Each structure stands twice: as C-alpha cells, then as structure tokens.
Amino acid sequence: MNVNSEVAAVRRIRPRWLAAIAVIVLVCLVVYGIVERRHNIANLAALADEESVPQVQVMSAASGPATQTVSLPGDVKAWYTAPIYAQVSGYVHKWFVDYGASVRSGTLLATIDAPTVDEQYQTALASLDVAKTNSTLANVTAQRWNALAGTEAVAQEEVDVKAADAAAKRAQVTAAEHDVARLRALEGFKNIVAPFDGVVISRDTDVGNYVNAAGGDVSSRGTADELFAVADIHEMRLFVSVPQDYADMLKPGLDATFTMSQYPGRHFKATLLTTANAFNPQTRTVITELVAQNPDHLIWPGTYATVQFVIPTNRSVLVVPEQALLFRDQGMQLALVDSNNRVHLQNVQLGRNLGQNVQVLSGLRPTDRFMINPSAGTLEGEQVQIVSGVPGSTPDTSGRTSAPAKAAHADEGTQTKVAAVMSNPK
C-alpha cells in the first residue's frame, strides 16, 4: 500500500513541475524577445541618426590657369563690298558676268539700252553747235563795233551792248559744253563696270529688265534695284562682339584663331585691326574688327565663324567649380566645412567665368574646404559627414567622386544595414 501511495504522489507532483518549467521557459522567451526588440529599435534609431547627417564631398580651391581661351561668335565680311546700281534708266541689253566670276577693275558687267539718254545727248551736241555759232557771230560783231568806238558812227553805249552780248554767247557755249559733258557721262553709265578687283557675289538683273537710275542718293529714290555686288576678298574682315569683361585684352598685336563649319578641324589666323572703343548699352559688348588673309579665297563673305582668343590670366586668383556655388538672397556663396564638419555659408566675390570653373576674387582662402555639390537646402551650422568618391567623377582639382555616385553607395549601405536589422524575426 505504501508503494502504491508513493507512486500516486509522484504522479501528482510531476505535472506541477512540468507546468512550472514551461512557465519559466515562456517567461524567459518573452523577456528575451522584449530585450532583443528594444535592441533592434535602438540600432534602427542609431542608424537613422547616422543617415540623417548629409554625406558630402569637399575640396579646396585651386590656382587658376596661366591662360584662358575665350570663344566668341564672329561674322566674316569682305574687305570691300560694292553694290552696283544703274545711273541711267533703260533696259538691260546684256550681262557678261555671273555669280562667282573673278573680275578686274573696269571689267564690263552689263550694258543698258537708254534711247532717251541717247536723244538727249544728240540734242545737247546740236545745242552746243548752235551756241558756238552764235558766240562766233557775237564776237565778230563786237569786234567791228569796238573798231568804230570813239567815232561819230556809233555810240559808246552800243559798243558796250555788243561786247556784253558776245560775253553772254560765250557763257552759253560753256553751259552747253557742261550739258554735253553731263550727258556724255550718262552715256558712259550705260556700261556697268566693276569698281575694283574682286568677285561677283550678286547678280540681281537679267536681259530685258527695266532699271531706274539710282541717282546720287539711292535711299531717296526708293525704286532703284541693285544690279550687281562685287567683293574684294583678298583679305577678310572679321567682326566680333567682345563682352565688357574681356575688353582689356583688346590691344594692338592681339592674335586670334577662328574656325568655320565648312572646314572642320581647320584653324585660320586673324589679327586685331581696330575696335569701336565704345560699348553697346543694350548688350555691353564692343564691336571688334580683325583681319584675316585669304590668298586661296577659301573664306567667303557672310560666313559664321567661331573666334578663339588666348589671353593670359592671373594665377594668384583662386578658382572653384561652378557647381560649388550657391545663389542666395545674400549673393553668391560657398558652403565651407570647418574642422568639426559643420557648414559655414561664406559670401564670395566672383571674377571671370572660365568655363567649368569660376574665379573667386575675395571671400575664400587656399586652405578652406568647401562642398563640391551643395544642395539648395544646405543650412548654416549644419552637421555633415565627409566622404570620398570614385576618382574621375568630380572636377579635376579634387579627384573625388560626384554627389550622385556617393549617394548611390550610401543608399546601398543603408539598405544593407536595415535589411540586417529587420531580418531578425524576433
């Protein structure tokens, strides 16, 4: 009986111990889960705090280049260009040269039929003959009356009248001669000739066209048409509008090179000829004229050219990349980073734009570090984290990566960390 009682007692005690052990294990698991979860939350909070600090790249200012190349648009014009108009009204009888023809001074370009001028010229010749005949008769009469002067046969008054009449007739001869000379010149204008050696760049007439005399002032007539245009292209004029910032380079002896799209890869030389010595108030540029030799006639009038000037610069002036600048209400600023990795927005005064870089005249020291690609929301005193990047993806003066590459690596690392934390099922 005793044995059975003990077995029964043991059987009653075993479930209690098993229940107690189960409760203890369950409590341990709950406590471990809570602790682990709090640890994960703390890790996420630390990671969030770490990622809240912007990662930036910094660099120091570099010395500027010894020379700067300035590229400006230019217009090519002929050394001389002469639009040719008709000086007599009539019909084009024939033209002898066409576009692109090389002509010498005095080369016949076209002839004009002007029957009205022909008739006026013949009339003027006849009037001159009449005037000469009348003048001869008046001179003979005056001589006869002058021989009788002082006698009772004629009065002195009549002698004076005959002498005055002879003088008037001589004046009429002179007037008729001038009229003949004028019409003879118009007869010569029936032949349209080249004013100098050059190339015909325009022919705006044809056989049978009626043309009006241009007269002395073409603009006042309003009906005269240009017949030809001749250009002297042994040398070419190159006109460039130079901005005010670069006007100090315009000195005698300045050389330049220019390119044209029809000759890719080929450079032509030009030399400064003169400048307007005044700025256009609308564009703040000065018209500059250069001259280029054109012995092969490869350069044509009206060509668009890209003109390049190589000018010396002050190497003591620091330069920074354009993307490092911030434009704020206070003006141009750089985001400097101090030794504690905090941002200071520094006002700077800029100089010339060198293309990818800009000169900084004041506000920056060679030892200062500044952000390469600051965001528009960069704040004064902001804490940042300096990172390095892939060489070649930032400006040549830094050798560090650009902001997009850095951000990509940072995002990848962040995702890895978050995935590691969240992968714990507890």
Buried (B, 14 or more C-beta within 10 A) or exposed (E): EEEEEEEEEEEEEEEEEEEEEEEEEEEEEEEEEEEEEEEBEEBBEEBEEEBEEBBBBBBBBBBBBEEBEBEBEBBBBBBBBBBBBBBBBBBBBEBEBEEEBEBEEEBBBBBBBBEEBBEBBEEBBEBBEEBBEBBBEBBEBBEEBBEBBEEEEBEEEEBBEBBEBBBEBBEBBEEBBEBBEEBEEBBEBBEBBBBBBBBBBBBEBEEEBEBBBBEEEBEEEEEBBBBBBBBBBBBBBBBBBBBEEBBEBBEEEBEBBBBBEEEEEEEBEBBBBEBBEEBEEEEEBBBBBBBBEBEEEBBBBEBEBBBBBEBEBEEEBBBBBBBBBBEEEEEBBBBBBEEEBEBBBBEBEBBBEBEEBBBBEEBBEEEBBBBBBBEEEBEEEBEBEEBEBEEEBBBEBBBBBBBEBBBEBBEEEBEEBBEEBEEEEE
